[in-house]
Amino acid sequence: MKKYWTLGLLAGLMLVQVALPVSMIAKRETTLKYGMAFRFKTAPVDPYDAFRGRYVALRVEVNKVNKPEGLELKYGQKVYAQLSVDENGFAMIAQVAVQKPGRGAYLEARAGYSQRDEVQLDLPIDRYYMEEKSAPRAEKVYREHSVRGKQDAYVVVRVMDGFAVIEGLYIDGRKIEDLLRAKS
């Protein structure tokens, strides 16, 4: 009897170990396939962080939003950034709320520093993972194209139910991987 109990627990543990990564992959793939696409302009970013792995460090331009009157936010508090699109086709944050929106596209984010009428948001769009050998070159190209006065870099992000997946990093309208291949 004890043997079956142990085997049952072991089988359950193995099932959990397989189910967790599979569910994480399925969520990303579902978002990429069915999520709504938004283009986010990127902004200059500090180019060096010794603890970061092989990815391009990103910062999106639209990370500040006006707070609704009377809304008090604490640093690190979970918020929902409702998205819309500007006249140039780039994403913008229409408003921020503490309750999950009933409809429309939104991102789950964290409240950052808050001033009287404005709050900075920590959006989940800060890393574009790439093949290990290409990432340092891509970071260099990205930095060259995201300096003040020459900001022609953007990311396409798929959004579904508050979850975001970066579909691609673009420099001057070309996908970064294609641009790096052309420069090789």
Secondary structure, 3 states (H helix, E strand, C coil): CHHHHHHHHHHHHHHHHHHHHHHHHHHHHHHHHHCEEEEEEECCCCCCCCCCCCEEECCECCCEEECCCCCCCCCCCEEEEEEEECCCCEEEEEEEECCCCCCCCEEEEEEEEECCCEEEEECCCCEEECCCCCHHHHHHHHHHCEECCEECEEEEEEEECEEEEEEEEEECCEEHHHHHHHHC
